[in-house]
Amino acid sequence: MNNFKKILVTGGYGFIGSALIRKLLINTKADIFNLDKFGLVSDDQSVLNIVEQNKVFRNRYNFFKVDICEFKLLKSIIEDIKPDLIFHLAAESHVDRSINNPSQFVQSNIVGTYNLIEITRNYLSKRNIDYFKLLHISTDEVFGSLGDLGKFSESTPYDPKSPYSATKASSDHLVRAWRNTYNLPFIVTNCSNNFGEWQFPEKLIPLSIQKIINGEKIPIYGNGLQIRDWLYVEDHVDALLTISEKGKINEDYCIGGNCEIKNIELIKKISDTINQNSNYKHSFANTIKYVEDRPGHDTRYAIDFTKIKKEIGWEPSQKFTLALGKTVEWYLNNQDWSKRVLQKANYGTQRIGLLD
Ligand SMILES: NC(=O)c1ccc[n+]([C@@H]2O[C@H](COP(=O)([O-])OP(=O)(O)OC[C@H]3O[C@@H](n4cnc5c(N)ncnc54)[C@H](O)[C@@H]3O)[C@@H](O)[C@H]2O)c1
């Protein structure tokens, strides 16, 4: 990582981007540039908490409030910064919101990615940085839905099923086409579902915790038997750092947690953890309610991460139950934060993503 002097992160006030910035501040000496439009679910405390504690971090950390859909502004910022490593995470990321408002997803995820790679192409044509890399951070949802058997890998054909995954798939195709046509040092990563601290309480794990704290029922979409492959966010960030260091350009890497769990079982684990460790005592059976399924809901995701393990030596290091326990505890202890971000987003944990 020491080659890199100026690291640009897009989407650094989101859940994964902020975890990445915290790790980059601690594990590198590089200047860090965070480009984020500071959207509905963004939060700056997730980064500023550690920046403000340390003078060296303060000197190395820079934030630009910018929408990556604004081509001219983005271009001038990138040409000013002159990054030698880019992690591209800025995207609209919630499937339910993509059902109600797909156009925002087309803009940020497709147009925004086009802007970034086209500007990067232009920028690299004027300078010769032989170690430059751009990592485009994507999702396993681009592969569609699995049956009972098998896992997604780098060779799985794309088959996105939601507006979110379709826009992420489009952005992956753009990145690969640009690297192939213009010979650019780009890497695409496809990761399974992340969980951890500082995640906006609209996604399954923090939403379920919040519902229990609020004394409300947790909505179980459909039969609750959908399977996701969960990865602790710190493990994802470690994978990204490892790829930036040892990953081969022009390659793709699938990142997964080797941790398949049915949604209903996951919520039961969360409920048990809260019952054991807090005063929010409740009966699981009375805390869940089965509701209409998400339109086009994918049944199962699972990642085969043999390639990244064999080629560059990364595999998940965190035990799921421990990491989930830490996460639940963090939300129990940070209710002020949850209330503040929910209020900022004007979101009351209500159901979204149903057809009219
Ligand atoms: N959360 C997961 O489980 C998961 C798994 C695999 C891949 N990913 C991918 O990782 C990336 C980050 O996910 P996340 O969970 O941190 O998402 P997030 O929604 O928490 O954060 C995304 C951030 O991007 C910013 N952003 C969105 N559109 C922008 C734009 N047009 N210009 C500038 N900033 C913009 C938002 O303001 C936000 O701060 C996304 O690309 C997502 O597709 C997420």
The ligand as an SDF file (V2000), in Angstrom:
LIG
                    3D

 44 48  0  0  0  0  0  0  0  0999 V2000
  -23.8290   -3.0310    1.4000 N   0  0  0  0  0  0  0  0  0  0  0  0
  -23.5710   -4.1890    0.8210 C   0  0  0  0  0  0  0  0  0  0  0  0
  -23.9390   -5.2530    1.3450 O   0  0  0  0  0  0  0  0  0  0  0  0
  -22.7940   -4.2450   -0.4700 C   0  0  0  0  0  0  0  0  0  0  0  0
  -22.3240   -5.4880   -0.9240 C   0  0  0  0  0  0  0  0  0  0  0  0
  -21.5600   -5.5260   -2.1050 C   0  0  0  0  0  0  0  0  0  0  0  0
  -21.2910   -4.3670   -2.8000 C   0  0  0  0  0  0  0  0  0  0  0  0
  -21.7840   -3.1760   -2.3420 N   0  0  0  0  0  0  0  0  0  0  0  0
  -21.4460   -1.9710   -3.1150 C   0  0  0  0  0  0  0  0  0  0  0  0
  -20.5680   -1.2070   -2.3130 O   0  0  0  0  0  0  0  0  0  0  0  0
  -20.7840    0.1830   -2.5370 C   0  0  0  0  0  0  0  0  0  0  0  0
  -21.0650    0.8910   -1.2250 C   0  0  0  0  0  0  0  0  0  0  0  0
  -22.2020    0.2850   -0.6100 O   0  0  0  0  0  0  0  0  0  0  0  0
  -22.7460    0.8300    0.7860 P   0  0  0  0  0  0  0  0  0  0  0  0
  -23.4980   -0.2660    1.4050 O   0  0  0  0  0  0  0  0  0  0  0  0
  -21.6630    1.4940    1.5270 O   0  0  0  0  0  0  0  0  0  0  0  0
  -23.7660    1.9280    0.2610 O   0  0  0  0  0  0  0  0  0  0  0  0
  -24.3340    3.2130    0.9910 P   0  0  0  0  0  0  0  0  0  0  0  0
  -25.6570    3.4470    0.3730 O   0  0  0  0  0  0  0  0  0  0  0  0
  -24.2550    3.0650    2.4790 O   0  0  0  0  0  0  0  0  0  0  0  0
  -23.3130    4.3790    0.5870 O   0  0  0  0  0  0  0  0  0  0  0  0
  -23.1940    4.8450   -0.7210 C   0  0  0  0  0  0  0  0  0  0  0  0
  -22.5980    6.2410   -0.6660 C   0  0  0  0  0  0  0  0  0  0  0  0
  -22.4560    6.6750   -2.0230 O   0  0  0  0  0  0  0  0  0  0  0  0
  -22.8710    8.0220   -2.0970 C   0  0  0  0  0  0  0  0  0  0  0  0
  -23.3930    8.3080   -3.4310 N   0  0  0  0  0  0  0  0  0  0  0  0
  -24.4460    7.7350   -4.0600 C   0  0  0  0  0  0  0  0  0  0  0  0
  -24.6430    8.2930   -5.2590 N   0  0  0  0  0  0  0  0  0  0  0  0
  -23.6800    9.2490   -5.3980 C   0  0  0  0  0  0  0  0  0  0  0  0
  -23.3730   10.1860   -6.4080 C   0  0  0  0  0  0  0  0  0  0  0  0
  -24.1160   10.2720   -7.5220 N   0  0  0  0  0  0  0  0  0  0  0  0
  -22.3210   11.0140   -6.2300 N   0  0  0  0  0  0  0  0  0  0  0  0
  -21.5830   10.9670   -5.0930 C   0  0  0  0  0  0  0  0  0  0  0  0
  -21.8540   10.1160   -4.0860 N   0  0  0  0  0  0  0  0  0  0  0  0
  -22.8850    9.2630   -4.2380 C   0  0  0  0  0  0  0  0  0  0  0  0
  -23.9810    8.1690   -1.0600 C   0  0  0  0  0  0  0  0  0  0  0  0
  -24.1470    9.5390   -0.6850 O   0  0  0  0  0  0  0  0  0  0  0  0
  -23.4690    7.2650    0.0570 C   0  0  0  0  0  0  0  0  0  0  0  0
  -22.7360    8.0150    0.9990 O   0  0  0  0  0  0  0  0  0  0  0  0
  -21.9390    0.2870   -3.5330 C   0  0  0  0  0  0  0  0  0  0  0  0
  -21.3990    0.4690   -4.8110 O   0  0  0  0  0  0  0  0  0  0  0  0
  -22.6250   -1.0710   -3.4330 C   0  0  0  0  0  0  0  0  0  0  0  0
  -23.2180   -1.4140   -4.6550 O   0  0  0  0  0  0  0  0  0  0  0  0
  -22.5180   -3.0810   -1.2040 C   0  0  0  0  0  0  0  0  0  0  0  0
  1  2  1  0
  2  3  2  0
  2  4  1  0
  4  5  1  0
  4 44  2  0
  5  6  2  0
  6  7  1  0
  7  8  2  0
  8  9  1  0
  8 44  1  0
  9 10  1  0
  9 42  1  0
 10 11  1  0
 11 12  1  0
 11 40  1  0
 12 13  1  0
 13 14  1  0
 14 15  2  0
 14 16  1  0
 14 17  1  0
 17 18  1  0
 18 19  2  0
 18 20  1  0
 18 21  1  0
 21 22  1  0
 22 23  1  0
 23 24  1  0
 23 38  1  0
 24 25  1  0
 25 26  1  0
 25 36  1  0
 26 27  1  0
 26 35  1  0
 27 28  2  0
 28 29  1  0
 29 30  1  0
 29 35  2  0
 30 31  1  0
 30 32  2  0
 32 33  1  0
 33 34  2  0
 34 35  1  0
 36 37  1  0
 36 38  1  0
 38 39  1  0
 40 41  1  0
 40 42  1  0
 42 43  1  0
M  CHG  2   8   1  16  -1
M  END
$$$$
